[in-house]
Amino acid sequence: MSRLGVQRDLQEAAALEWRRQRELQRQNRIFNPRVRIIGVDKDALDAQVKDRKIQEAAEKAWNEELANEMKQNDKIICMLEKQQKRDVRNINKAISEFQKNFQRPETRHEFDLSDPQALKKDKPARLSDSDPRCTVSGLQKFVGEDLNYDQRMKFQKEQLREWCLQQQRDWKNALADQKFADDLHDKNRIELDRKTMEQQRKEEENRRAACAATKDFNRTQAAELAERKKLEKYQKMKDDMDEISNLLQGDLLSENPEQAVSSFGRHRVITDRWKGMNQDQLMAIRYSQQQQVLEKTRLKEEERRRDAEWDRQAIQAARAQLILERHQQRQARECRRALDNLNAELSQEQKSKNIYLKEEAYSNVPTAQYYAQFNTTSR
């Protein structure tokens, strides 16, 4: 059985035991003659009802008296508020009459600050450009805001028109000067081009004469070079023939083995003149190579046998491991089957126990309900 199932069964058993204890305590309270009262005391109940009605009548009278008192207080408050508003209105009216008769605006020291006719009575901010009131801190005179602004603007426009006319005349003169300079430049450029073409023609004639002289000189040099190469080729061919004949007749190409014999003995050779081994030496080397081939073949055969033995042992180990795993799986299945059977038996026992406890609990419910109903009716 799993751990979760066991924990759930323990919780259900604990809850059932708690309900059983509560039912036992309730039965003890119901069947205890010291705390249980059978019947009803009607006189006491009537006295309680009478006291309740008297208390409700007293509360109702007290609430009515409180409501009447609150209404009276509201009337008094309304009368006081009306009287206060009337007093405030009379005070404001008296203040207005006093201000109208004894505090006129023109009698105040600061009337000049709020006089509505102040702009009509006041002097202009500036009478002339040399007005002594127009100081720097007064901010009444700025550049371009003098009184003769119209005359000054007219003069400036006339001056600007004269400047524009003068600028146009200067521009026309500049264009005429530029045109004259361009014409002079074109004439100078044409004359310079003519002189340049004349110079190029003379240089071309000189270059042709130089090329003709160079061509004649090169032709002479080429003839001399061809004759010299012909003589050199003939001499080289003669030298090559002599060298070939010497090589053919010498010991190098004839491969004379005697030329490799050292002067220190016939068993020693001169390496730069050695022409190869004889037949006996070659046979000895071939025999040694055959022995090496046989030895290598034997080593390969031994290695193959050793690998086959290792493969056989690995297959046997794998087969043994597979058999062991199957045996372990078989044992695990048997253990699991036995554990499942045990869990099923325990579960069946637990279900039977729960059914028995529920039947026992349900068998006690009618009696408890009867006693509870009886207790409620008696009280």
C-alpha positions as CSV (number, residue, x, y, z in Angstrom):
1,M,0.0,0.0,0.0
2,S,1.3,3.5,-0.9
3,R,2.2,6.0,1.7
4,L,-0.5,8.4,0.5
5,G,-3.3,5.8,1.0
6,V,-2.1,5.0,4.5
7,Q,-2.1,8.7,5.4
8,R,-5.6,9.2,4.0
9,D,-6.9,6.1,6.0
10,L,-5.4,7.5,9.2
11,Q,-7.1,10.9,8.6
12,E,-10.5,9.3,8.1
13,A,-10.1,7.2,11.2
14,A,-9.1,10.3,13.3
15,A,-12.1,12.2,12.0
16,L,-14.5,9.3,12.8
17,E,-13.1,9.0,16.3
18,W,-13.5,12.8,16.8
19,R,-17.2,12.6,15.7
20,R,-17.7,9.7,18.0
21,Q,-16.3,11.6,21.0
22,R,-18.5,14.6,20.3
23,E,-21.6,12.4,20.2
24,L,-20.7,10.8,23.5
25,Q,-20.2,14.2,25.1
26,R,-23.6,15.4,23.7
27,Q,-25.3,12.3,25.1
28,N,-23.8,13.0,28.5
29,R,-25.1,16.5,28.5
30,I,-28.6,15.4,27.4
31,F,-29.0,12.6,29.9
32,N,-27.5,14.5,32.9
33,P,-30.4,15.2,35.3
34,R,-28.6,18.1,37.0
35,V,-28.6,20.3,33.9
36,R,-31.7,19.0,32.1
37,I,-35.1,20.7,32.9
38,I,-38.4,19.0,32.0
39,G,-41.5,21.2,31.4
40,V,-42.0,25.0,31.0
41,D,-42.5,27.8,33.7
42,K,-45.5,29.7,32.3
43,D,-45.6,32.4,35.0
44,A,-42.0,33.2,34.5
45,L,-42.5,33.5,30.8
46,D,-45.6,35.8,31.3
47,A,-43.6,38.0,33.6
48,Q,-40.8,38.1,31.0
49,V,-43.4,39.2,28.3
50,K,-44.9,41.8,30.6
51,D,-41.5,43.2,31.5
52,R,-40.6,43.3,27.7
53,K,-43.8,45.2,26.9
54,I,-43.2,47.7,29.7
55,Q,-39.6,48.2,28.5
56,E,-40.8,48.8,24.9
57,A,-43.4,51.3,26.1
58,A,-40.8,53.2,28.1
59,E,-38.4,53.2,25.1
60,K,-41.2,54.5,22.8
61,A,-42.1,57.3,25.2
62,W,-38.4,58.3,25.6
63,N,-38.0,58.3,21.8
64,E,-41.1,60.5,21.3
65,E,-39.8,62.9,24.0
66,L,-36.4,63.0,22.3
67,A,-38.0,63.7,18.9
68,N,-40.1,66.6,20.3
69,E,-37.0,68.1,21.9
70,M,-35.1,67.8,18.6
71,K,-37.9,69.5,16.7
72,Q,-37.9,72.4,19.3
73,N,-34.1,72.7,19.0
74,D,-34.4,72.8,15.2
75,K,-37.0,75.7,15.4
76,I,-34.7,77.6,17.8
77,I,-31.7,77.1,15.5
78,C,-33.7,78.3,12.4
79,M,-34.8,81.4,14.3
80,L,-31.2,82.1,15.4
81,E,-29.9,81.7,11.9
82,K,-32.5,84.2,10.5
83,Q,-31.6,86.7,13.2
84,Q,-27.9,86.3,12.4
85,K,-28.5,86.9,8.7
86,R,-30.6,89.9,9.5
87,D,-27.9,91.4,11.7
88,V,-25.2,90.7,9.1
89,R,-27.3,92.4,6.4
90,N,-27.8,95.5,8.6
91,I,-24.1,95.7,9.5
92,N,-23.2,95.5,5.8
93,K,-25.7,98.2,5.0
94,A,-24.4,100.5,7.7
95,I,-20.8,100.0,6.5
96,S,-21.9,100.8,2.9
97,E,-23.6,104.0,4.0
98,F,-20.6,105.1,6.1
99,Q,-18.2,104.4,3.2
100,K,-20.5,106.3,0.8
101,N,-20.7,109.4,3.1
102,F,-17.3,109.5,4.8
103,Q,-14.9,107.3,2.7
104,R,-15.3,108.5,-0.9
105,P,-12.6,107.3,-3.3
106,E,-11.3,110.8,-4.1
107,T,-10.4,111.4,-0.4
108,R,-8.0,108.5,-0.2
109,H,-4.2,108.9,-0.4
110,E,-3.9,106.2,-3.0
111,F,-6.7,107.4,-5.2
112,D,-4.3,108.4,-8.0
113,L,-3.4,104.7,-8.3
114,S,-7.0,103.7,-9.2
115,D,-8.4,106.9,-10.7
116,P,-10.5,106.0,-13.8
117,Q,-9.6,109.5,-15.3
118,A,-5.9,109.1,-14.7
119,L,-5.0,108.5,-18.4
120,K,-6.9,111.6,-19.4
121,K,-5.2,113.7,-16.7
122,D,-1.8,112.3,-17.2
123,K,0.9,113.8,-19.5
124,P,2.2,111.8,-22.5
125,A,5.1,109.5,-21.7
126,R,7.4,111.6,-23.9
127,L,7.0,115.1,-25.3
128,S,10.2,115.1,-27.4
129,D,13.3,113.1,-28.0
130,S,15.2,115.4,-25.5
131,D,12.5,115.1,-22.8
132,P,14.4,115.0,-19.4
133,R,11.9,112.5,-18.0
134,C,13.0,109.9,-20.6
135,T,15.9,108.5,-18.6
136,V,17.6,105.2,-19.2
137,S,15.7,103.4,-16.4
138,G,12.4,104.8,-17.7
139,L,12.4,102.5,-20.8
140,Q,10.6,105.2,-22.8
141,K,13.0,105.7,-25.6
142,F,14.6,102.9,-27.7
143,V,16.6,102.8,-30.9
144,G,14.3,103.2,-33.9
145,E,11.4,104.7,-31.9
146,D,12.2,108.5,-32.2
147,L,9.4,111.0,-32.9
148,N,10.7,111.8,-36.4
149,Y,10.3,108.1,-37.4
150,D,8.4,108.8,-40.6
151,Q,11.0,111.4,-42.0
152,R,13.8,109.1,-41.0
153,M,12.2,106.1,-42.7
154,K,11.6,108.1,-45.9
155,F,15.2,109.3,-45.9
156,Q,16.4,105.7,-45.3
157,K,14.2,104.4,-48.2
158,E,15.6,107.1,-50.5
159,Q,19.1,106.3,-49.4
160,L,18.5,102.5,-50.0
161,R,17.2,103.3,-53.5
162,E,20.3,105.3,-54.3
163,W,22.4,102.4,-53.0
164,C,20.5,99.9,-55.2
165,L,21.0,102.1,-58.2
166,Q,24.7,102.5,-57.4
167,Q,25.0,98.7,-56.9
168,Q,23.3,98.1,-60.3
169,R,25.7,100.6,-62.0
170,D,28.7,98.9,-60.3
171,W,27.3,95.5,-61.4
172,K,27.0,96.6,-65.0
173,N,30.6,98.0,-64.9
174,A,31.8,94.8,-63.4
175,L,30.1,92.7,-66.1
176,A,31.6,94.9,-68.8
177,D,35.1,94.6,-67.2
178,Q,34.5,90.8,-66.9
179,K,33.5,90.6,-70.6
180,F,36.6,92.6,-71.7
181,A,38.8,90.4,-69.5
182,D,37.2,87.2,-71.0
183,D,37.8,88.5,-74.6
184,L,41.4,89.3,-73.8
185,H,41.8,85.9,-72.2
186,D,40.3,84.2,-75.2
187,K,42.7,86.1,-77.5
188,N,45.7,85.2,-75.3
189,R,44.6,81.6,-75.2
190,I,44.2,81.4,-79.0
191,E,47.7,82.9,-79.5
192,L,49.1,80.5,-76.9
193,D,47.4,77.5,-78.6
194,R,49.0,78.6,-81.9
195,K,52.4,78.8,-80.4
196,T,51.9,75.5,-78.7
197,M,50.9,73.8,-81.9
198,E,53.9,75.2,-83.7
199,Q,56.2,73.9,-80.9
200,Q,54.5,70.5,-81.0
201,R,55.1,70.4,-84.8
202,K,58.8,71.2,-84.4
203,E,59.1,68.6,-81.6
204,E,57.3,66.0,-83.8
205,E,59.8,66.6,-86.7
206,N,62.7,66.4,-84.3
207,R,61.2,63.2,-82.8
208,R,60.8,61.6,-86.3
209,A,64.4,62.4,-87.2
210,A,65.6,61.0,-83.8
211,C,63.4,57.9,-84.4
212,A,64.9,57.4,-87.9
213,A,68.5,57.7,-86.5
214,T,67.6,55.3,-83.6
215,K,66.1,52.8,-86.0
216,D,69.3,52.8,-88.2
217,F,71.4,52.4,-85.1
218,N,69.2,49.6,-83.8
219,R,69.3,47.8,-87.1
220,T,73.1,47.9,-87.1
221,Q,73.2,46.7,-83.5
222,A,70.7,43.9,-84.3
223,A,72.9,42.7,-87.2
224,E,75.9,42.7,-85.0
225,L,74.0,40.9,-82.2
226,A,72.7,38.2,-84.6
227,E,76.2,37.6,-85.9
228,R,77.6,37.3,-82.3
229,K,74.8,35.0,-81.2
230,K,75.4,32.8,-84.3
231,L,79.1,32.5,-83.3
232,E,78.2,31.8,-79.7
233,K,75.7,29.1,-80.7
234,Y,78.3,27.4,-82.9
235,Q,80.9,27.5,-80.1
236,K,78.3,26.2,-77.5
237,M,77.3,23.4,-79.8
238,K,80.9,22.4,-80.3
239,D,81.5,22.4,-76.5
240,D,78.3,20.3,-75.9
241,M,79.5,17.7,-78.4
242,D,82.9,17.5,-76.7
243,E,81.2,17.2,-73.3
244,I,78.9,14.4,-74.6
245,S,81.7,12.5,-76.1
246,N,83.7,12.8,-72.8
247,L,80.7,11.6,-70.8
248,L,80.0,8.7,-73.1
249,Q,83.6,7.6,-72.9
250,G,84.0,8.2,-69.2
251,D,83.4,6.0,-66.2
252,L,80.3,7.9,-65.0
253,L,77.9,6.7,-67.7
254,S,79.6,3.4,-68.4
255,E,79.0,2.6,-64.6
256,N,82.2,0.9,-64.1
257,P,82.1,-0.7,-60.6
258,E,85.8,-0.5,-60.3
259,Q,85.7,3.3,-60.0
260,A,83.9,3.0,-56.6
261,V,86.6,0.9,-55.1
262,S,88.4,2.8,-52.3
263,S,92.2,3.0,-52.1
264,F,91.9,1.8,-48.5
265,G,90.6,-1.7,-49.5
266,R,88.1,-3.4,-51.8
267,H,85.7,-3.8,-48.9
268,R,85.3,0.0,-48.8
269,V,83.6,2.1,-51.5
270,I,83.5,5.7,-52.5
271,T,79.9,6.9,-52.0
272,D,79.8,9.5,-54.8
273,R,81.0,6.9,-57.3
274,W,79.1,3.8,-56.1
275,K,77.0,2.2,-58.9
276,G,74.9,-0.3,-57.0
277,M,75.1,-3.7,-55.4
278,N,76.0,-7.0,-57.0
279,Q,73.7,-10.1,-57.3
280,D,74.9,-11.7,-54.0
281,Q,74.1,-8.6,-52.1
282,L,70.7,-8.3,-53.8
283,M,69.8,-12.0,-53.0
284,A,70.7,-11.4,-49.3
285,I,68.5,-8.4,-49.1
286,R,65.5,-10.2,-50.9
287,Y,65.9,-13.2,-48.4
288,S,65.8,-10.7,-45.5
289,Q,62.7,-9.1,-46.9
290,Q,61.0,-12.5,-47.3
291,Q,61.8,-13.3,-43.7
292,Q,60.3,-10.0,-42.6
293,V,57.1,-10.7,-44.6
294,L,56.7,-14.1,-43.0
295,E,57.3,-12.6,-39.5
296,K,54.7,-9.9,-40.2
297,T,52.2,-12.6,-41.4
298,R,52.7,-14.6,-38.2
299,L,52.2,-11.6,-36.0
300,K,49.0,-10.7,-37.8
301,E,47.7,-14.3,-37.4
302,E,48.5,-14.1,-33.6
303,E,46.7,-10.8,-33.3
304,R,43.7,-12.2,-35.2
305,R,43.5,-15.2,-32.8
306,R,43.9,-12.9,-29.8
307,D,41.0,-10.6,-31.0
308,A,38.8,-13.6,-31.7
309,E,39.5,-14.8,-28.1
310,W,38.6,-11.4,-26.7
311,D,35.4,-11.3,-28.8
312,R,34.4,-14.8,-27.5
313,Q,35.0,-13.7,-23.9
314,A,33.0,-10.5,-24.4
315,I,30.1,-12.4,-25.9
316,Q,30.1,-14.9,-23.0
317,A,30.2,-12.0,-20.5
318,A,27.3,-10.2,-22.3
319,R,25.3,-13.5,-22.3
320,A,25.9,-13.9,-18.6
321,Q,24.9,-10.3,-17.9
322,L,21.7,-10.8,-19.9
323,I,20.8,-14.0,-18.0
324,L,21.5,-12.1,-14.7
325,E,19.3,-9.2,-15.7
326,R,16.4,-11.5,-16.7
327,H,16.7,-13.3,-13.4
328,Q,16.6,-10.0,-11.5
329,Q,13.6,-8.8,-13.5
330,R,11.8,-12.1,-12.8
331,Q,12.5,-11.7,-9.0
332,A,11.3,-8.0,-9.2
333,R,8.1,-9.1,-10.8
334,E,7.5,-11.8,-8.2
335,C,8.2,-9.3,-5.4
336,R,5.9,-6.7,-7.0
337,R,3.1,-9.3,-7.4
338,A,3.5,-10.3,-3.8
339,L,3.4,-6.7,-2.7
340,D,0.3,-6.0,-4.8
341,N,-1.5,-9.0,-3.3
342,L,-0.6,-7.8,0.2
343,N,-1.8,-4.2,-0.6
344,A,-5.1,-5.6,-2.0
345,E,-5.6,-7.7,1.2
346,L,-4.8,-4.6,3.4
347,S,-7.1,-2.4,1.3
348,Q,-10.0,-5.0,1.6
349,E,-9.5,-5.1,5.4
350,Q,-9.5,-1.3,5.5
351,K,-12.7,-1.1,3.5
352,S,-14.3,-3.7,5.7
353,K,-13.2,-1.8,8.8
354,N,-14.6,1.6,7.4
355,I,-17.9,-0.1,6.5
356,Y,-18.2,-1.5,10.0
357,L,-17.4,1.9,11.7
358,K,-19.9,3.7,9.4
359,E,-22.6,1.2,10.2
360,E,-21.9,1.6,13.9
361,A,-22.0,5.4,13.6
362,Y,-25.3,5.3,11.6
363,S,-26.9,2.9,14.2
364,N,-26.4,5.6,16.9
365,V,-27.8,8.5,14.9
366,P,-31.7,8.0,15.5
367,T,-31.3,7.8,19.3
368,A,-29.2,11.0,19.3
369,Q,-31.7,12.8,17.1
370,Y,-34.6,11.7,19.3
371,Y,-33.0,12.9,22.5
372,A,-32.1,16.2,20.8
373,Q,-35.7,16.8,19.7
374,F,-37.0,15.9,23.1
375,N,-34.6,18.3,24.8
376,T,-35.6,21.2,22.5
377,T,-39.3,20.6,23.2
378,S,-38.9,20.4,27.0
379,R,-37.0,23.7,27.1
